Amino acid sequence: MTASNNENVKFSDMKIMGNGSSAGGTFNLVKIMGDAEINGSITCNAFKCMGNTQVRGMVSTGGFNCTGEIQITEGMRSESAKLNGNLRVLGELSAKLITINGELSVGQRMTAEKVKVNGTLSVAADCQCEDMTIRGSLEVDGMLNVEHLQLKMHGSSKAREVGGSKLHVSRGFSVPILNKLITSMEGTFQAGSIEGDELYLEYTIAKIVRGRHVTLGPGCEIGLVEYAEEFKYDPSASVSQVNQIIV
């Protein structure tokens, strides 16, 4: 819920320039230029900051646009979230659109419609998303449920389980900003199981891969592949068992 949901009330702005602190509350605009501490939850139409910010509470906003390092000790809800830098949310994160150039860390569940990350994304629980594009590294300790995944790995990635429609996992080419964030430019994607309709996997280690159309590129190590219509594999891929299933 944002401040604009109550049309009969006009809310003031919160502005911090330099070093400062403030209590939480409901605002129209929160604007921070410098280092700030906010002691309480924030509800606002727009949250903008440039610098280092810690929010000891929850952030609910229509738009989140920040450059620098931000830590939110509880959860975050936003229509859109754009970050250049590091964002750490210790609770749940929910947003329609997330764009990150840097690092995003979520301590609990994450839900979003569209996610684009150049850098690293780590989620300590389940992650649900319609469309996810990652150029960097991805770590999901729970279930990754994503309709469309495009993962170009720079460094190693992992998820406990992956389920979706169209999944594409490969190694990415060298990108200058990622060279600074991630020391190892090569890696593998590890998962217990991967399931979807259209699967293309490179440098993937998994116990089970199950799909309608399955293609294994170079560097794959798979225990069991189950496919409905088509299975193709690179000569360097290692597969212990292959079964065609009848749908």
C-alpha positions in Angstrom: 0.0 0.0 0.0 1.4 3.4 -0.9 0.5 6.8 0.4 -1.6 7.7 -2.7 -4.1 5.0 -1.8 -5.7 7.6 0.6 -6.7 10.3 -1.8 -8.2 12.6 0.9 -4.9 13.0 2.8 -1.9 15.0 1.7 1.4 13.7 3.0 4.6 15.7 3.4 8.0 14.8 2.0 11.0 13.5 3.9 14.3 14.9 2.8 17.7 14.1 4.3 20.8 15.8 2.9 24.2 14.7 4.2 24.2 12.6 7.4 20.9 12.3 9.3 18.3 10.2 10.8 14.5 10.1 11.0 11.6 8.2 12.4 9.4 6.2 10.0 6.0 7.2 8.9 3.8 7.9 5.8 5.1 10.3 3.2 4.7 11.4 -0.4 8.4 11.4 -1.3 11.4 10.1 0.6 14.6 11.6 -0.7 18.0 10.9 0.7 21.4 12.3 -0.4 24.1 11.0 1.9 24.1 8.6 4.8 20.8 8.1 6.6 19.1 5.9 9.3 15.4 5.6 9.3 14.1 4.1 12.6 10.7 2.7 11.7 8.7 1.5 8.7 8.1 3.8 5.7 5.1 4.1 3.4 5.5 6.5 0.5 4.7 7.1 -3.1 8.4 7.3 -4.1 11.6 6.4 -2.4 14.8 7.9 -3.8 18.3 7.8 -2.4 21.9 8.3 -3.3 24.3 7.1 -0.6 24.2 4.6 2.3 20.8 4.0 4.0 19.5 1.7 6.6 15.8 1.3 7.2 14.9 -0.4 10.5 11.5 -1.5 9.5 9.4 -2.1 6.4 9.4 -0.2 3.1 6.1 0.1 1.1 6.4 2.4 -1.9 5.2 2.9 -5.4 8.6 3.5 -6.9 12.1 2.7 -5.4 15.1 4.2 -7.1 18.4 4.2 -5.4 22.2 4.4 -5.9 24.5 3.1 -3.2 24.1 0.6 -0.4 20.7 0.1 1.3 19.6 -2.3 4.0 16.0 -2.9 5.0 15.7 -4.9 8.2 12.1 -6.1 7.5 10.4 -6.5 4.1 9.8 -4.4 1.0 6.8 -3.9 -1.3 7.1 -1.8 -4.4 5.5 -1.4 -7.8 9.0 -0.9 -9.3 12.5 -1.1 -7.8 15.6 0.1 -9.6 19.0 0.0 -8.0 22.6 0.7 -8.9 24.6 -0.7 -6.0 23.7 -3.1 -3.2 20.3 -3.8 -1.7 19.8 -6.1 1.2 16.2 -6.9 2.3 16.1 -9.1 5.4 12.5 -10.0 5.1 10.2 -10.7 2.0 10.5 -8.7 -1.2 7.5 -8.2 -3.5 7.6 -6.0 -6.6 6.2 -6.0 -10.2 9.4 -4.8 -11.8 13.0 -5.1 -10.4 16.1 -3.8 -12.2 19.4 -4.2 -10.4 22.9 -3.3 -11.5 24.9 -4.7 -8.5 23.8 -7.0 -5.8 20.3 -7.9 -4.4 20.0 -10.1 -1.3 16.6 -11.2 0.0 16.4 -12.9 3.4 13.0 -14.5 2.9 10.6 -15.1 0.0 10.7 -13.0 -3.2 7.9 -12.5 -5.7 8.0 -10.4 -8.8 6.6 -10.2 -12.3 9.8 -9.1 -14.2 13.4 -9.2 -12.9 16.5 -8.0 -14.6 19.9 -8.2 -12.8 23.4 -7.4 -14.0 25.3 -8.7 -11.0 24.2 -11.1 -8.3 20.8 -12.2 -6.9 20.5 -14.3 -3.8 17.2 -15.4 -2.2 17.2 -17.4 1.1 13.8 -18.9 0.5 11.5 -19.5 -2.5 11.5 -17.2 -5.5 8.6 -16.7 -7.9 8.8 -14.7 -11.0 7.2 -14.4 -14.5 10.2 -13.3 -16.4 13.8 -13.3 -15.1 17.0 -12.3 -16.8 20.2 -12.6 -14.9 23.7 -11.7 -16.2 25.9 -12.7 -13.4 25.1 -15.2 -10.6 21.9 -16.6 -9.1 21.4 -18.3 -5.7 18.0 -19.5 -4.5 18.0 -21.6 -1.4 14.3 -22.7 -2.0 12.2 -23.4 -5.0 12.7 -21.2 -8.1 9.4 -20.9 -9.9 9.8 -18.9 -13.1 8.0 -18.9 -16.4 10.9 -17.6 -18.5 14.5 -17.7 -17.3 17.5 -16.4 -19.1 20.6 -17.0 -17.0 24.0 -16.0 -18.4 26.4 -17.1 -15.7 29.4 -15.2 -14.5 30.4 -17.3 -11.6 28.6 -20.3 -10.1 24.8 -20.4 -9.5 22.4 -22.7 -7.7 18.8 -23.4 -6.8 17.3 -26.2 -4.7 14.6 -26.9 -7.4 13.6 -25.1 -10.6 10.2 -25.2 -12.3 9.0 -23.1 -15.3 8.1 -23.0 -18.9 11.1 -21.8 -20.9 14.5 -22.0 -19.2 17.9 -21.1 -20.8 21.1 -21.5 -18.9 24.5 -20.7 -20.3 27.8 -19.1 -19.5 28.0 -15.4 -20.3 30.6 -13.4 -22.1 32.9 -11.1 -20.1 31.3 -7.8 -19.0 33.5 -5.1 -17.3 31.1 -4.3 -14.5 30.7 -8.0 -13.7 34.5 -8.5 -13.7 34.6 -6.2 -10.6 31.7 -7.9 -8.8 32.6 -11.5 -9.4 36.1 -12.9 -9.3 35.5 -16.2 -11.1 34.1 -15.7 -14.6 33.4 -19.4 -15.0 31.0 -21.5 -13.1 28.2 -24.1 -13.1 24.5 -24.1 -12.3 23.6 -26.7 -9.6 20.1 -27.8 -8.8 18.4 -30.9 -7.4 15.7 -30.9 -10.1 14.9 -28.8 -13.2 11.5 -29.1 -14.8 10.0 -27.1 -17.7 8.6 -27.2 -21.3 11.6 -25.9 -23.2 14.9 -26.5 -21.6 18.4 -25.5 -22.8 21.1 -26.1 -20.3 24.9 -25.6 -20.3 27.4 -26.3 -17.5 24.5 -27.6 -15.3 24.8 -30.2 -12.6 21.4 -31.7 -11.6 19.9 -35.0 -10.3 16.8 -34.8 -12.5 16.0 -32.8 -15.6 12.4 -33.2 -16.9 10.9 -31.4 -19.9 9.0 -31.6 -23.2 12.0 -30.4 -25.3 15.4 -30.9 -23.6 18.7 -29.8 -24.9 21.9 -30.3 -22.9 24.9 -28.2 -24.0 28.5 -28.5 -23.0 29.6 -29.2 -19.4 26.3 -30.8 -18.2 26.3 -33.6 -15.6 22.8 -35.0 -15.2 21.6 -38.1 -13.3 18.2 -38.6 -15.0 16.7 -37.0 -18.1 13.0 -37.5 -18.7 11.6 -35.9 -21.9 8.3 -36.0 -23.7 9.1 -35.1 -27.3 12.7 -34.2 -28.0 16.1 -34.8 -26.4 19.4 -33.4 -27.8 22.8 -33.3 -26.1 26.3 -32.1 -26.7 29.0 -34.9 -26.8 30.6 -33.5 -23.7 27.4 -33.7 -21.7 27.3 -36.6 -19.1 23.9 -38.3 -18.5 23.4 -41.4 -16.4 19.9 -42.3 -17.5 17.4 -41.1 -20.2 13.7 -42.0 -20.4 11.1 -40.8 -22.8 7.8 -40.3 -21.0 4.3 -40.5 -22.6 2.2 -37.4 -22.0 
